Amino acid sequence: ALVVHVGTSEENPVRWQFMWDALPPYYRRHPVGSSVRMGPVYFRWARTPVGYKLFNFLTQTMPAAMLDTVSTLAGRKASNLRNTARMTEALKPLSYFTTHQWVFETANLSRIYECL
């Protein structure tokens, strides 16, 4: 049996710069239908885990806490902070895949191309 990895790896790697350039325009053209957030789409890339936590705190947790405070003072149910915490928890499993690099052997793919 011949195992073939079909995709990008060492021959044609996908760099983070590509993601930086491609994702914001894509999501502006194709917004997520179930998105709760209103306003412009923006991406910020954190270079360190501490940077990510700080950015998340300043742009997600603090605004959610402020909105919950206003909601509580107005006598409404406060759920923004809880929803933000749930979203942050849901994203944790992805961190492993975005902070590690894999290089797949593509020699078998080259052999298949030669046979065509």
C-alpha positions as a Python dict, from the first residue, in 0.01 Angstrom:
ca = {
    (1, 'A'): (0, 0, 0),
    (2, 'L'): (117, 347, -84),
    (3, 'V'): (45, 629, 161),
    (4, 'V'): (10, 964, -10),
    (5, 'H'): (-17, 1300, 159),
    (6, 'V'): (-205, 1537, -69),
    (7, 'G'): (-180, 1898, 37),
    (8, 'T'): (81, 2155, 114),
    (9, 'S'): (388, 2086, 318),
    (10, 'E'): (757, 2131, 252),
    (11, 'E'): (717, 2175, -126),
    (12, 'N'): (447, 2443, -111),
    (13, 'P'): (402, 2552, 252),
    (14, 'V'): (121, 2778, 367),
    (15, 'R'): (272, 3066, 562),
    (16, 'W'): (97, 3271, 831),
    (17, 'Q'): (137, 3578, 609),
    (18, 'F'): (-103, 3414, 363),
    (19, 'M'): (-359, 3372, 641),
    (20, 'W'): (-301, 3731, 751),
    (21, 'D'): (-368, 3855, 397),
    (22, 'A'): (-650, 3616, 297),
    (23, 'L'): (-877, 3574, 598),
    (24, 'P'): (-1000, 3930, 667),
    (25, 'P'): (-1120, 3993, 308),
    (26, 'Y'): (-1278, 3646, 297),
    (27, 'Y'): (-1479, 3700, 615),
    (28, 'R'): (-1584, 4048, 505),
    (29, 'R'): (-1728, 3893, 187),
    (30, 'H'): (-1868, 3584, 363),
    (31, 'P'): (-1972, 3672, 720),
    (32, 'V'): (-2055, 3390, 957),
    (33, 'G'): (-2435, 3361, 961),
    (34, 'S'): (-2466, 3286, 1331),
    (35, 'S'): (-2233, 3563, 1440),
    (36, 'V'): (-2357, 3771, 1732),
    (37, 'R'): (-2096, 4042, 1694),
    (38, 'M'): (-2191, 4356, 1510),
    (39, 'G'): (-1944, 4588, 1342),
    (40, 'P'): (-1635, 4547, 1125),
    (41, 'V'): (-1436, 4228, 1093),
    (42, 'Y'): (-1081, 4257, 1212),
    (43, 'F'): (-803, 4011, 1281),
    (44, 'R'): (-519, 4051, 1524),
    (45, 'W'): (-246, 3792, 1548),
    (46, 'A'): (-78, 3744, 1884),
    (47, 'R'): (282, 3633, 1870),
    (48, 'T'): (288, 3491, 2224),
    (49, 'P'): (38, 3322, 2456),
    (50, 'V'): (63, 3616, 2698),
    (51, 'G'): (-5, 3856, 2411),
    (52, 'Y'): (-311, 3654, 2312),
    (53, 'K'): (-444, 3651, 2669),
    (54, 'L'): (-391, 4026, 2705),
    (55, 'F'): (-553, 4099, 2369),
    (56, 'N'): (-847, 3870, 2452),
    (57, 'F'): (-892, 4039, 2790),
    (58, 'L'): (-886, 4390, 2645),
    (59, 'T'): (-1103, 4325, 2339),
    (60, 'Q'): (-1343, 4056, 2462),
    (61, 'T'): (-1358, 4017, 2840),
    (62, 'M'): (-1351, 4385, 2940),
    (63, 'P'): (-1618, 4497, 2690),
    (64, 'A'): (-1837, 4200, 2792),
    (65, 'A'): (-1798, 4290, 3160),
    (66, 'M'): (-1890, 4652, 3088),
    (67, 'L'): (-2198, 4550, 2889),
    (68, 'D'): (-2303, 4313, 3167),
    (69, 'T'): (-2266, 4592, 3422),
    (70, 'V'): (-2490, 4817, 3214),
    (71, 'S'): (-2740, 4535, 3165),
    (72, 'T'): (-2749, 4462, 3539),
    (73, 'L'): (-2797, 4829, 3624),
    (74, 'A'): (-3081, 4846, 3371),
    (75, 'G'): (-3244, 4539, 3528),
    (76, 'R'): (-3175, 4307, 3234),
    (77, 'K'): (-3008, 3967, 3233),
    (78, 'A'): (-2629, 3985, 3199),
    (79, 'S'): (-2494, 3713, 2969),
    (80, 'N'): (-2209, 3871, 2770),
    (81, 'L'): (-1931, 3771, 3008),
    (82, 'R'): (-2059, 3413, 3028),
    (83, 'N'): (-2083, 3392, 2647),
    (84, 'T'): (-1732, 3534, 2608),
    (85, 'A'): (-1594, 3277, 2854),
    (86, 'R'): (-1769, 2998, 2665),
    (87, 'M'): (-1625, 3118, 2335),
    (88, 'T'): (-1275, 3142, 2484),
    (89, 'E'): (-1306, 2786, 2618),
    (90, 'A'): (-1431, 2662, 2280),
    (91, 'L'): (-1121, 2805, 2109),
    (92, 'K'): (-867, 2645, 2346),
    (93, 'P'): (-844, 2311, 2160),
    (94, 'L'): (-745, 2498, 1843),
    (95, 'S'): (-437, 2652, 2005),
    (96, 'Y'): (-240, 2328, 1972),
    (97, 'F'): (-291, 2325, 1597),
    (98, 'T'): (-208, 2692, 1551),
    (99, 'T'): (109, 2684, 1760),
    (100, 'H'): (274, 2372, 1617),
    (101, 'Q'): (419, 2294, 1277),
    (102, 'W'): (402, 1970, 1086),
    (103, 'V'): (605, 1874, 783),
    (104, 'F'): (463, 1588, 578),
    (105, 'E'): (667, 1379, 340),
    (106, 'T'): (544, 1434, -14),
    (107, 'A'): (774, 1200, -208),
    (108, 'N'): (489, 958, -285),
    (109, 'L'): (287, 1243, -435),
    (110, 'S'): (580, 1323, -663),
    (111, 'R'): (595, 958, -769),
    (112, 'I'): (225, 967, -859),
    (113, 'Y'): (278, 1282, -1069),
    (114, 'E'): (558, 1104, -1255),
    (115, 'C'): (321, 818, -1339),
    (116, 'L'): (64, 1050, -1499),
}
